[in-house]
Amino acid sequence: MLTVYWTRFAENIINDIYYYYEIKAGISVAQKLINGIIDRTIGLEKNPYIGPKENLLKEREQEFRYLVFKSYKIIYWVHLKKNRIEIVNIFDTRRNPEKITKF
């Protein structure tokens, strides 16, 4: 069975999102948002190909897919050699789409 693994880059993005919303909207709002992002990945172990392919990353060697929570794309790929699903980025879709490749 596959496990979900969060890369350091993705963890740093989660922390940045939390701190931004903690200042702008309060701890409760920040925590709900982060919990929602993390909860969205529940079930990936059983159905890792549920997310559509990310076209903006199709030139990469890995086949990146994504899940959506609110305005965030949770970018991941299935790393079969390590038996895991790697969450590599949490991308705010309100940003310039070209920035999705910066990880």
For each residue, the residues with C-beta under 8 A, 3 or more apart:
1: 45 83
2: 44 45 48 78 83 84 85
3: 45 83 84 85
4: 41 44 45 84 85 87
5: 79 82 84 85 86 87
6: 10 11 14 86 87
7: 10 11 86 87 88
8: 11 12
9: 12 13 88 89 103
10: 6 7 13 14 75 87 88 89 90
11: 6 7 8 14 15
12: 8 9 15 16
13: 9 10 16 17 89 90
14: 6 10 11 17 18 34 37 38 90
15: 11 12 18 19
16: 12 13 19 20
17: 13 14 20 21 30 33 34 37 72 90 92
18: 14 15 21 22 30 31 33 34
19: 15 16 22 23 30
20: 16 17 23 24 30
21: 17 18 24 25 26 29 30 33
22: 18 19 25 26 27 30
23: 19 20
24: 20 21
25: 21 22 29 30
26: 21 22 29 30
27: 22 30 31
28: 31 32
29: 21 25 26 32 33
30: 17 18 19 20 21 22 25 26 27 33 34
31: 18 27 28 34 35
32: 28 29 35 36
33: 17 18 21 29 30 36 37 70
34: 14 17 18 30 31 37 38
35: 31 32 38 39
36: 32 33 39 40 69 70
37: 14 17 33 34 40 41 69 72 74 90
38: 14 34 35 41 42
39: 35 36 42
40: 36 37 67 68 69 74
41: 4 37 38 44 67 74 76 85 87
42: 38 39
43: 46 47 50
44: 2 4 41 47 48 50 67 76 85
45: 1 2 3 4 48 85
46: 43
47: 43 44 50
48: 2 44 45 78 85
49: 65 78
50: 43 44 47 65 67
51: 65 66 67 74 76
52: 65 66
53: 58 63 64 65
54: 57 58 64 65 66 73 75 100
55: 58
56: 97 98 100 101
57: 54 60 62 64 75 100 101
58: 53 54 55 64
59:
60: 57 64
61:
62: 57 77 79
63: 53 77 78
64: 53 54 57 58 60 75 76 77 88
65: 49 50 51 52 53 54 75 76 77 78
66: 51 52 54 73 74 75 76 91
67: 40 41 44 50 51 73 74 76
68: 40 72 73 74 93
69: 36 37 40 72 74
70: 33 36
71: 92 93 94
72: 17 37 68 69 90 91 92 93
73: 54 66 67 68 89 90 91 93 100
74: 37 40 41 51 66 67 68 69 87 89 90
75: 10 54 57 64 65 66 87 88 89 90 91 100 103
76: 41 44 51 64 65 66 67 85 86 87 88
77: 62 63 64 65 85 86 88
78: 2 48 49 63 65 85
79: 5 62 82 83 84 85 86
80: 83
81:
82: 5 79 86
83: 1 2 3 79 80
84: 2 3 4 5 79
85: 2 3 4 5 41 44 45 48 76 77 78 79
86: 5 6 7 76 77 79 82
87: 4 5 6 7 10 41 74 75 76 90
88: 7 9 10 64 75 76 77 103
89: 9 10 13 73 74 75 100 103
90: 10 13 14 17 37 72 73 74 75 87
91: 66 72 73 75 95 99 100
92: 17 71 72 95
93: 68 71 72 73 97
94: 71
95: 91 92 99
96: 99
97: 56 93 100
98: 56 101
99: 91 95 96 102
100: 54 56 57 73 75 89 91 97
101: 56 57 98
102: 99
103: 9 75 88 89
